[in-house]
Amino acid sequence: MLLTIDVGNTNVKIGVFKGEELRATWNLFTDVYKTADEYTALLRNLLAGSDLTMDDINGAIVSCVAPQLLYIFEGLCRRSFGFNPLIVGAGIRTGVKLNYDNPREVGADRVVNAVGAHHLYKGQLIVIDFGTATSLEVVSADGDFLGGAVAPGIGISAEALFKQTAMLPRVELHSPEKAIGKNTVAAMQSGLIFGYVGLIEGLVGRMKQELDGDVTVVATGGLSTTIARETDVIDEVAPDLTLVGLRLIYELNVHHPQRKRSG
């Protein structure tokens, strides 16, 4: 089975594939202070909860935008499975042409999302990832990465309101009943949720004006379902898009099991 790990700035998403079947997924809080041993123990328990074991894993791939954690997950794979994981980065085959001024500036997560979206949906695509940052990627019908936009994520915007003001509280990120809030919490939720709906609708509209033909808009990430309920510009919600992209990249680069256990 294949272990796929997407390390973000806020969350670590982990999936286990048996062939093309996604057998299990988990979301963890990104903790730069955890050791490889701690993550290993956590992973072992998560696998056991899905009737899986460490011995079931014979391949792994990691996408990481938190460099301080990359060596932690490399160490986890070496010590737990006896092999190095495939790392999404420079020199790896992705099947995606990066039409970007400096391709090295494109984050691994954005490339992985482009790979997954092109596999799942045909034609021109706009892929929106509601993560720590809200990123929009434009993917051509041939699967090429054409560029996009990056905005602050909803979560860090909400946290900034709480930390940088004297009177505003920390609020839950769910849709209020009305845009006109009758109390501080409802007003903040309106600004955050409906404000981001407006941001997405505006950016998607501008991008579609720059593209010829039909465009499918795909959303992924933690708040993708919440935002998609409030707008008709999002056509598809794919919560496991990044994990699917990781599996495809792994298959493109590795043709034999990596496990090399000793004694």
C-alpha positions as CSV (number, residue, x, y, z in Angstrom):
1,M,0.0,0.0,0.0
2,L,1.1,3.6,-0.6
3,L,1.4,6.2,2.1
4,T,0.7,9.7,0.9
5,I,1.6,12.7,3.2
6,D,0.8,16.3,2.5
7,V,2.5,18.6,5.0
8,G,1.0,22.0,5.1
9,N,1.7,25.0,7.3
10,T,-1.4,24.3,9.4
11,N,-2.4,20.7,8.8
12,V,-0.8,17.4,7.8
13,K,-3.1,15.3,5.6
14,I,-2.3,11.6,5.3
15,G,-3.8,8.9,3.1
16,V,-3.3,5.2,2.4
17,F,-4.0,3.9,-1.1
18,K,-4.5,0.3,-2.2
19,G,-4.1,0.7,-5.9
20,E,-6.4,3.5,-6.8
21,E,-8.6,3.0,-3.8
22,L,-8.1,5.5,-1.0
23,R,-8.4,3.2,2.1
24,A,-8.1,5.8,4.9
25,T,-7.4,9.5,5.4
26,W,-6.4,11.5,8.5
27,N,-5.9,15.2,9.2
28,L,-3.4,16.2,11.9
29,F,-2.4,19.6,13.2
30,T,1.1,20.6,11.9
31,D,3.4,20.5,14.9
32,V,7.0,21.4,14.2
33,Y,8.0,20.4,17.7
34,K,7.0,16.7,17.3
35,T,9.8,14.3,16.7
36,A,9.9,11.5,14.1
37,D,9.3,9.0,16.9
38,E,6.1,10.9,18.0
39,Y,4.8,11.1,14.5
40,T,5.6,7.4,14.1
41,A,3.7,6.4,17.2
42,L,0.7,8.6,16.1
43,L,0.7,7.0,12.6
44,R,0.9,3.5,14.0
45,N,-2.2,4.2,16.1
46,L,-4.1,5.8,13.2
47,L,-3.3,2.8,11.0
48,A,-4.4,0.4,13.7
49,G,-7.7,2.3,13.9
50,S,-8.4,1.5,10.2
51,D,-7.3,-2.2,10.6
52,L,-3.9,-1.5,8.9
53,T,-0.3,-1.9,10.1
54,M,3.0,-0.4,9.4
55,D,3.9,-3.6,7.5
56,D,1.1,-2.9,5.0
57,I,3.0,0.1,3.7
58,N,5.5,-0.5,0.9
59,G,5.8,2.9,-0.6
60,A,5.5,6.6,0.4
61,I,5.5,10.0,-1.1
62,V,5.7,13.4,0.7
63,S,4.7,16.9,-0.3
64,C,5.9,19.5,2.2
65,V,5.7,23.3,2.4
66,A,7.1,23.3,5.9
67,P,10.9,22.6,5.4
68,Q,11.5,22.1,9.1
69,L,9.3,19.0,9.0
70,L,10.6,17.5,5.8
71,Y,13.4,15.7,7.5
72,I,11.1,14.5,10.2
73,F,8.9,12.6,7.8
74,E,11.9,11.4,5.8
75,G,13.2,10.0,9.1
76,L,9.8,8.4,9.9
77,C,9.8,6.5,6.6
78,R,13.4,5.3,6.9
79,R,13.0,4.1,10.5
80,S,9.5,2.7,10.2
81,F,9.5,1.2,6.7
82,G,13.2,0.8,5.7
83,F,13.1,3.1,2.7
84,N,13.3,6.8,1.7
85,P,10.0,8.4,0.7
86,L,9.6,10.0,-2.7
87,I,9.8,13.8,-2.2
88,V,7.8,16.2,-4.4
89,G,10.4,18.7,-5.5
90,A,12.9,19.8,-8.1
91,G,13.8,17.0,-10.6
92,I,10.7,14.8,-9.9
93,R,8.4,13.9,-12.8
94,T,5.0,15.3,-12.4
95,G,3.7,15.4,-16.0
96,V,2.9,19.1,-15.5
97,K,4.6,21.8,-17.5
98,L,5.0,24.9,-15.4
99,N,4.3,28.0,-17.5
100,Y,5.6,30.3,-14.7
101,D,8.3,33.0,-14.8
102,N,10.3,31.0,-12.2
103,P,9.0,27.4,-11.9
104,R,11.0,26.9,-8.7
105,E,8.7,29.4,-7.0
106,V,5.7,27.2,-7.5
107,G,4.9,25.3,-4.2
108,A,4.8,21.6,-4.3
109,D,1.1,21.6,-3.1
110,R,0.1,23.7,-6.1
111,V,1.7,21.3,-8.5
112,V,0.2,18.3,-6.8
113,N,-3.3,19.8,-6.9
114,A,-2.8,20.5,-10.6
115,V,-1.9,16.9,-11.2
116,G,-4.9,15.5,-9.3
117,A,-7.4,17.9,-10.8
118,H,-6.3,17.2,-14.4
119,H,-6.7,13.5,-13.7
120,L,-10.2,13.8,-12.2
121,Y,-11.6,16.5,-14.4
122,K,-11.1,17.3,-18.1
123,G,-10.8,20.6,-19.9
124,Q,-9.6,23.9,-18.5
125,L,-9.6,24.1,-14.7
126,I,-9.3,26.6,-11.9
127,V,-8.3,24.8,-8.7
128,I,-9.0,26.6,-5.4
129,D,-7.2,25.3,-2.3
130,F,-8.6,26.7,1.0
131,G,-5.6,26.1,3.1
132,T,-3.4,28.3,5.3
133,A,-3.3,30.5,2.1
134,T,-6.1,30.5,-0.3
135,S,-4.5,29.6,-3.7
136,L,-6.0,29.5,-7.1
137,E,-4.3,27.5,-9.9
138,V,-5.2,27.6,-13.6
139,V,-4.6,24.3,-15.4
140,S,-4.9,24.0,-19.2
141,A,-6.8,21.3,-20.9
142,D,-3.4,19.6,-21.5
143,G,-2.6,19.6,-17.8
144,D,-0.2,22.6,-17.9
145,F,0.1,24.9,-14.9
146,L,-0.6,28.4,-16.2
147,G,-0.3,30.4,-13.0
148,G,-2.9,31.7,-10.6
149,A,-3.4,33.8,-7.5
150,V,-2.5,33.5,-3.7
151,A,-4.5,35.3,-1.0
152,P,-4.4,35.0,2.8
153,G,-6.4,32.0,4.1
154,I,-9.6,32.5,6.0
155,G,-8.1,31.0,9.1
156,I,-5.2,33.3,9.4
157,S,-7.4,36.3,8.5
158,A,-9.7,35.4,11.4
159,E,-6.7,35.0,13.7
160,A,-5.3,38.3,12.6
161,L,-8.6,40.0,13.6
162,F,-8.5,38.4,17.0
163,K,-4.8,39.1,17.7
164,Q,-4.5,42.6,16.1
165,T,-7.6,44.2,17.7
166,A,-8.5,44.9,21.3
167,M,-12.2,44.0,21.2
168,L,-12.8,41.4,18.5
169,P,-13.1,37.8,19.7
170,R,-11.9,34.5,18.1
171,V,-14.9,33.1,16.1
172,E,-15.9,29.8,14.5
173,L,-15.6,29.7,10.8
174,H,-19.1,28.9,9.6
175,S,-21.7,30.8,7.6
176,P,-23.9,33.2,9.5
177,E,-27.6,33.4,8.7
178,K,-27.4,36.8,7.1
179,A,-24.8,39.2,5.7
180,I,-26.0,41.9,8.0
181,G,-24.7,40.7,11.4
182,K,-26.6,41.8,14.5
183,N,-23.8,41.1,16.9
184,T,-20.0,41.1,16.7
185,V,-19.6,37.4,16.1
186,A,-22.2,37.3,13.3
187,A,-20.6,40.4,11.8
188,M,-17.2,38.9,11.8
189,Q,-18.5,35.6,10.3
190,S,-20.2,37.6,7.6
191,G,-17.0,39.5,6.8
192,L,-14.9,36.3,6.8
193,I,-17.1,33.8,5.0
194,F,-19.1,36.0,2.7
195,G,-16.1,38.2,2.2
196,Y,-14.1,35.2,0.9
197,V,-17.0,34.2,-1.3
198,G,-16.8,37.6,-2.9
199,L,-13.0,37.2,-3.2
200,I,-13.4,33.9,-4.9
201,E,-16.1,35.0,-7.2
202,G,-14.1,38.1,-8.2
203,L,-10.9,36.2,-8.9
204,V,-12.7,33.4,-10.8
205,G,-14.6,35.9,-12.9
206,R,-11.4,37.7,-13.8
207,M,-9.6,34.5,-14.6
208,K,-12.4,33.2,-16.8
209,Q,-12.3,36.5,-18.8
210,E,-8.6,35.8,-19.5
211,L,-9.3,32.2,-20.7
212,D,-11.0,31.0,-23.8
213,G,-13.8,28.4,-23.6
214,D,-15.4,26.5,-20.7
215,V,-13.7,26.3,-17.3
216,T,-14.4,23.9,-14.5
217,V,-13.8,25.3,-11.0
218,V,-12.6,22.7,-8.4
219,A,-12.3,23.4,-4.7
220,T,-10.3,21.5,-2.1
221,G,-9.0,22.2,1.4
222,G,-10.6,22.5,4.8
223,L,-13.3,25.1,4.2
224,S,-14.0,24.2,0.6
225,T,-17.4,22.7,1.4
226,T,-18.4,25.8,3.5
227,I,-17.5,28.2,0.7
228,A,-19.0,26.1,-2.0
229,R,-22.4,26.2,-0.3
230,E,-22.4,30.0,-0.6
231,T,-21.5,30.4,-4.3
232,D,-22.4,28.9,-7.7
233,V,-18.9,29.5,-9.2
234,I,-17.5,26.3,-7.7
235,D,-18.5,23.3,-9.8
236,E,-16.8,20.5,-7.9
237,V,-15.5,19.9,-4.3
238,A,-12.7,17.4,-4.1
239,P,-11.5,17.1,-0.4
240,D,-8.9,14.4,-1.3
241,L,-7.5,16.1,-4.4
242,T,-4.0,16.5,-3.1
243,L,-3.7,12.9,-2.0
244,V,-4.9,11.7,-5.4
245,G,-2.2,14.0,-7.0
246,L,0.5,12.5,-4.8
247,R,-0.5,8.9,-5.8
248,L,-0.3,9.8,-9.5
249,I,3.1,11.5,-9.1
250,Y,4.3,8.4,-7.2
251,E,3.1,6.1,-9.9
252,L,4.8,8.3,-12.5
253,N,8.2,8.0,-10.8
254,V,8.3,4.6,-9.0
255,H,7.5,1.3,-10.7
256,H,8.7,-1.1,-8.0
257,P,8.1,-1.4,-4.2
258,Q,10.6,0.6,-2.2
259,R,10.6,-1.5,0.9
260,K,14.1,-2.7,1.8
261,R,13.9,-4.2,5.3
262,S,17.0,-5.6,6.9
263,G,17.2,-8.6,9.1
